[in-house]
C-alpha cells in the first residue's frame, strides 16, 4: 500500500466559489487544501464583471470575507441602463427596478485584484485548520478506488465513472495524488473534473455563451466626469440591437475605479451560424457613436480577454455531485444569464458555502454521496436553483424557440404595423416595465427576436440620432494578442486537433477570440492543401496565443485540457 497525502477537503480553484467553499469549511474546522492553477488566483479568470449580494441569498461574499467591498471591489453600481440601437439611433431605458430587485448591493470587480485578495484571506483561514492554498498546481484528474481497494487514476476517455469504483481524491501534474473526504470542483466553466465525472459535456453550442472583454484605462477623475458620478458611485450599461450582425447577445460597459470594462456576450451557436468574429463584434461596440462621450480621446486598452459562459437555464446541474465530488459555480453551470439579468459570481459564492455546510452536516457519514445529496437539497431549498433554472423559461421555450414562431413574430415586428405598435408612448411605458420585470425577463426565449429584432425596432421607432464622432481606435487582433502575457509550455500543447478538415473544425477559425479568417497569427487558421491533384481546405492549430476560453472544444473536433500550473495565458486584469 502506498501512503498518500490526505485532507478532509480539497478545493480546486480559488475564484469566488472555491474561496467561499474553503472559507466556510475552515469555519467548520475542516482541514482544507486549496489548489489553484494560476500563478496567483485571478490570473486565469475573466468576468464582466458585476458581483451581487442578493437579499434572499443565504450567503454573500461580504458575509464570508470582512472588508471585501472596501479592499477587493471597484465601484458600487448606482445606475443601470439598457440602450436599444438601430444604426445611429438609440433608445435608452432605465433598469433600476430590475437591478435593485432582491439586491442588497452590487459592485464592479476585476478578477485579478479580487481573486488575489480572496486567496490571501483563504490561506489565512485554511492554515488555521491544517490546510492552505497552493498555486501553480493543475489538478488533472480524479483518483478512484475500485471495489477491491485498488487505487487508480480515472479513465478520462470514458467520460463517466467506472461502475466498480468511486472518487476518493485528485491527481495533479505537479504533485502526487491527494485523497480527500470531499472534493470541491470550483475549476470554472472548463472544468476537467466535471467532464471527467460525466457531469458536464461540451456537445451543444446553444448551451454556452462566449464573452469577450476589453479593459480600458481611464483616470478616476475622467470616469467621474464622463459618467456624472462621484468616487463612491458607478454605472452599468447594456447594449443590444443591429450593431452586432444579428448575433444573439449584446454588450456591456461597467465603470471601475480607474478603468472601464467593455465587452460583448453572445450565444455560441449564433456566433457560429453567423460566422461572426468576436473581436470585430467588440470593436463594433467600442467604435459606435453612443460610446464617444464615455471613451473620449486617446483610447488605451489595458487588456483583451475572453471566456465561455454556461447558460444556467439549460445546464445548471440539478444534482451537481458524484461520490465525494461536488461542483460549484461555472463548473456546475451556475451562471444566470437571462436577458439583462447577468449574475454568476454571487451564485458561485452561495453554492460554495452551501457545499461546505453540507459536508459539515454529513461529516463522518460512510456514504460517499451524503454531502452531495445534502448540497443539492440545500441548493433547492435556498431558492438558488429556481433562479438558475426558472420554470417559466422551460414553458416559454417550448413555443417561443421554434423557428416558425420566431420568423412570424419578426416579420410582424419589422413591418409598418410593428413599428407603429412599438413606437407609441403607451408601448414605451409598457416596454420599460417589461424590461424591469424579473419574471418576464427570466422567461425570454433565446431567439433573435429579443436580442436583435425588438431592440432594433425600438431604436428605429423611439430612438434619437447620435451624431457624436467616436475617434476610438481599438488595437488590432495581432496587437491584442501581443499585449497579453504568456508562459508557453514548450513541448506540452494543451489542445490537440483531432480532425483538421474544414467541415469538422473550421468554425474555430472565426469563433476563436484570438483567431480570424483573414488573420494568420491566431490559434486556428485555414490553408489550401493539394493532394493527388485535388485541393482541400484544412485547419491548423498553434496553441501559443490561446486565451484558454474553451470555445474550440465545442465548435471544433479537438481534445482540450488546461495547461499545466502557471503555464499559458496570465491575466493582469481579468
N, C-alpha and C positions, 0 to 999 in steps of 0.2 A: 504494500500500500504506500502511496506517495502522499506525504503531508502537504496540504495546500493551505494557503492563507485563507482565513475565514473571517467574514464580517457578518454582523446581524443584517445589515442592509448595504447594498451597493447602489448608488445613484449614478446613472450615466448621463452626463450633460449638466452644465451649471448655468443654464438660462433660467428664466423666471420659474418654470415648472419644476426643474430639478432643484433650484435653490429653495423653493418653498417646501418641497418634499424633505430635503436634507435638514432644513432648519426645524421643521416640525418633528421629524424623527429625533433630532437631538434634544428637543424639549421633552420628548417622551423618554429620554435616557437611552436611546437606541444607538449602539455603536455603528457609525455610518461612514462609509468611504465614498467620496465623490470623484468620479473620473471624467476629466474634461479634455476633449481632443485638441483644442486650440492652445496657442502659447499663453494666452490669457482668456478667461471667459469673455465672450463677446467678440473675439477675433474671428469667429466663424459664423456669427449671427447677423441677420439682417431683419429689420422690421420697418413698417411705415414711418413712424410708429407712435401710436397712442396707447397708453395703458390706463384702463378704467378701474375705479373702485365702485362696485355696484352695491347699492343699499341692501339688496336681497342676498348677496353672496355670503356664505359662511366665513370666508376668509378674503382679505385683501392684502396687497403686498405690504402696506404700512402697518397692518396688524402684526406681521411677522418680522419686519425689519424697521426698527425705530430710526427716524431721520431719513427715510427713503426719499421723500419728496424734496427735502432740502439738499440732499447730497447726491442723489443719483438721477434725478429727473431734470428736464429742461424748463419748459414753461407750462403753467396750467392753461387748459383750453377754455377760454371765456367767450368765444364767438365761433359759431359753427354754421356754415352756409353751403349751398349747392348751386352750381352755375350750369344752366342749360344752354348749350351753344349751337348755333346754326350759322356757319360762316363767321362773319364778324359781329353777329347779333347775339346778345347774351341776356338771359332772363335768370335772375337770382332769387332763390327762396331761403328764408331763414329757417334753420333746422334746430333752433334752440330747444324746442319742446322734445324732439326726438333725442337730442344729445343729452338732455338732462333727465330723461326718463330713467328711473331706477339708478341714478348716478349720484354718488357721493362726491367724487371728484374725478377729473381726467387730466392727465399730463402728457405732453410730448416727451419722447425719450430717444436717445441714441444708444444702440445696443452695446457698443464697446465700453462706453462710460458706465452705463447702468450695470451690465453684467459683471464687469470687473469689480465694481463696488460690492455687488452681491457676493461675488466669490470670496472677497476678504471677510465679509461678515459670516458667510457659511463656514469658512475654515475655522474661524474663532469658535463658533457654536459646536461644530462636529469634533474639534480637537478635545473639547471638554468631555466627550464620551468615548474617547479612544480612536477616533477616526481622523478625518481631514480631507483636504482637496488635493488631488494630483492633476497637474496639467500636462499637456504634450503626450497624452495617453489615448490611443484609439482602441476602443472596445470593438473587436472584430467579429464576435460571435457569442453564442450561448454554450455553456458547459452543461452536459447532460449525464445522468446516471441511469443505466438500464436496470431491468428487473433483477439481475444477478449482482448488482452493486458495482458494475464496471463503469468507470467514468470516461467519457469521450466528448470531444467537441461535436457540435451539431453538424449535420449534413446539410450544407447551405443549399445545395441544388434541389432538395426535396420541397422546400418552402413550407413544410409542416413538421411538427414534432413526430418522431417515430413513436408508434403506439406503445412500445415497451420501455419508454424512457421518459424521464421528467427533467425539467430545467432546474439545475442546482447552483448555477453561477455564470460567470462570463469568462471569455478568453480575450486576450489583448495582444496587440503587436509588440508592445514594449515590456510587458510584464508576464509572469507566469499566471496560469489560470487562478481565478479567485472564486471561492464558494461564498454563498450568501443565503440567508433565510428569506430575503426579499430583494428583488432586482427591480429598480425603477428605471424604465426606459424613458428618459427625457431628452433623447438624442435628436429631436427635431423631425421635420417633415420627411427627411430622407432616412428615417430610422432603419438601420440594418437589423436591429433586434426585432422590431415589429414585423418586418418582412420575413425574417428567418423563422419566427414563431408562427407564421401563417396568419397573422392578424392584420396585415396590410398588403395590398398589391398595387402595382403600377400599370394596370392594364387599360384603364379608361381615361382618356384625356379630359372628358367632360366632368370628372370628379375633382379637377385641380384648377387653380388659378396660377398665373405667373405674375409676380410683381417685379418691377424694375424701378430703380430709385437713384436720384442724384442728390447729394448733399451739397448745397450751395453756400459758399462763405458769405457772411454779411455781418457788419459791425452791429452790436446791440442797439446803438442809437438809431441806426438806419432801419433795423427791424421795427423799433417802436414808432418811428416817424412814418414809415411807409404803410404800416398797418393800423396806425392810430391807436396804439396800445401803450401801456406802461410796462415797467420791468416785471411786474407780477401778473401779467396778462399774456394771452396767446390766442392764436386763431387756427381754425381748421377749415379748409376749403376743399370741396369736391367738385369734379368736373365731368360732364357727360355730354353726348351729342354727336355731331357729324365730323369732328376733328380727328376721330380715331378709326376711320376707314371701315365702318360697320363691324368692327371687332367688339364683342360683348364685354363691356367693362367700363372703366373710367379712370380719372386721375385724381390726385390729391396734392395738397400743399399744407404743411404744418410748420409753425414757427418754433425754432429752438432758441436757446439763449443768444447764440451768435452765428446762426446759420438757418437755412431753410431745408426741410426735407420735401422734395418734389418728386412724385413718381406716378406710375400707372399700374393698374392691376386688371388683368384680362383672363377670361376663361381660356384655358389652354387649347381646347378643341376649336375654339373660334379663331385663335391665332393661326392654327394650322390650316383651317378651312380657308381663311382669307390670305394665306401666305404673307402675313404681316410680319414685319421685323421689329422686335421690341424696342430697340434703340431709336428707331425712326418715329415710333408712336410717342415715346417720351419726348423727343425733340419737337413733335407737333404741338405738345402742350407747352414746352418751355418757350417756344417762339410765337405762340398765339398772342394777339393784341391784348387779351384780357390779363396777361401776365406782365405787361410792360411796366406799369407803375410799381408793382411789387419787386420785380427783379432789378429794374433800373439799369444804369450803365455799368460796364465793367464786370460782366458775368464771370464768376470764378467758381468752378466746380471742384469741390474737395475730393469727392469720391463717387464712383459709379458702382452699383451693386444690384444683385438680383436674387430671387429665391422663389421656390414653389410655395403655394398656399393651399392647404386642403379645404375643400368645400364641406363644412361640417354637416350641411343639410343632407349630404349623400354618404359621407364616410366617417362621421363621428361614431366611434365603435361603442355599441351598447354594452358589450362585455369585454372591456379592454384589459384582458388578463389571460395568462396561460401558466399553469403551475405557479411558480414563485415570481413570475414576471408580470408587472403591471405597466401600462402605458399612460403617460400624461402629456398634455399639450399637443403640439402638432403631430407627435408620434401616434397619438390616439385620434387624430383628425379633429381636434377640438378648437377649430378656428371658425368663428361665426362671421360669415361674410354674406349679409343679406341686404342688397341694395346699399343705402347709406350707412347701415349698421356694420361696422368693421371692428370686431373685438376678438382678440385671441390670447394675449398675454394674461389678462385677468382670469380667463378660464383655465389657463395652464397653472396659475397660482392656486386657484381653488382645487383643481384636480390633484396637484402635488401634495397639498396639505391634507386633503381627504384620503389620499392613498396612505400617507403616514399614519393618520388616525386609524384607518382600517387595520394596519399592521399592529398598532399598539393594542387595539381591541382583541385581536386574534393571536397575539404573541404567545408562542408555545404550543399552538394548535398543530397537531401532527399532519393535518390535511394541508398539502402544499397550496391549494387554491382557496383556503379560508380567507386570507387577506384580500385576494382578488374579488371574490364574491361580495365581501362586505364593501369594498371600494365601489363596485358597480352599483350596489344598493344606495350608498351614500350619494353618488352622482345623481341618481334618480330622485331620491328623497329631498335633495337640496334644490331641485329645480334646474340644475345645470343642463341635464340632457334635454329638457323641454325647450331651453333656449337654443341649444345647438341643433336639435332636430325637431323644429316646430311641426306639429301635426297639420296645421293649416297649409303648410307648403306641400306636404305629401298629397293633400286633397287637390290643391290648385294645379299641381304639375300634371296630374292625370289628363286634364283637358288642355291647360294652357301651354304645355310644351309640345303639342302636336303641330307639325309644320303647316297643315291645312288651316288650323285655327290662327296661327301666327300670321300667315300670308293674308288671310281675310281681314284680320284686325289692322295690320299695317296698311293695307290698301285703303281702308276706310279712313284711318288717321291721316294718311298722306293726301287724301282727296280734299277738294274745297270744303266739303262738309266737315271733315275732321279739323281743318284749320279754323273754321267758324266755331265749332264746338269747344275747342281749347283756347280760342282767342278772346272770349268774352270775360268780363270782370267776375261773373259768378264762378266760371270754371277756374279762374285764377285762385280764388279763395278756396275752392274745393281741392285743387291740386296741392296747395300749400298744406292743407290739413292732412291730405293723403300722405305727403312726404313725411309728415311728423307723426304718423300713426305706426307704432311698433308692430301692431297686429297686421296691418295691410302690407307694410314693408317686408315682414317675415314670410308672407305668402306669395311674394313676387316671383313669377315663373322666370327661369333662366332663358330668356329669349331676347332677340334684338329689339322687340317692342319696348321693353322697359329701359334698356341700356342706350338705344340709339334712336328709335323712331319717335317715341314720346318726347324725349328731351329736344330733339331737333325741331319737331313741330311746335313745341312750346317756345323755343328760342326764336323761331321764324315768326310766330304769330304774336308773341308778347314781348320779345326782347328789344333792347336798344342797341343800336350800332355803336361799336367801339372803334374809334379811329386812331387810337394811340399807336405810335410806332414802337415796335419791340426790336431793340438792337442786340438782343442776346445772341451770342454765337457759341452754342454748345460745342464741346470738343468732339472731334471725330471719334469713331469707334476705336481706331488704332491708338489715338491719344488716351482714350479712357482706359484701354487695356494696359497701356504703358505706364499709367499713373498708379496702377494697383500694385500691391506688394505680394510677392510670391516667394515661396521656398520650394523650388521644384525638387521632387523626389526622383532623381535620375535613376532609371532602370526599374522603377516600380510604378508604372502607369495605373491609375485607379479606374480607368474606363477602357473597355475592350469593345471594338466594333466587330460584332459577330456577322453581320450581313452588310456588305458595302454597296449593295445595289441602291439606286436612287429610289426605287419603289419602297424598299424596306426602311431606309434611313435618311432619305433626302429631306424630310421635314425638319430634321435637326439643323440643317444649314441656315434656315431663316428663323426658326423658333428659338434657337440658342441665343441668349442675350449678348454673347460675345462673338457671334458669327453673323454672316450676311451673304446673300447670293453674289454680290459684286465685290466681296471682300475676301482676300486670300489669307488673312492673318489670324483668323479665329480658330475655335476648336474644330469645327466641321467645315468642309469645303467640297465642292464637286469638281470633277475633271473628266475630260473625254478620253476614253481609252479605246484603242483599236485592237481587236482580237480576231485573227483569221479573216481580215477584211471587213469585219463588222465594227461599228463604233457604238459604244455604250457609255452612259453616264454613271460614274461610280462616286462614292463618297469616301473621303479620307478623314482621319482624325489626328489632332495634335492636342494633348491634354495640357500643354504649357499654360495657356491663358484661362483655363477653366475656373469659373467662379463657384463651382460646386452646387449649382442650383438644382440639378437633377432632372432638368427638362428633357434631356436627350434620353434618359432612361425610360421615359413614357412614349416619346414620339419616334424613337429610333430603335433599331434592334441592337442594343448594346448590353453588355454586362457592366454594371455600375456599382462602385463602392467608394467610401470615403478615402482620401489619402491618409497616410499614417499620421500619428500625432505630431502637430506642429508644422506639417508639410502643407503645400498647396497655398491657396489664397489666404491673406491675412487682412481683415478689415480694420481700418483705423477709426471708422465712424459707426457703421452698421445700422 
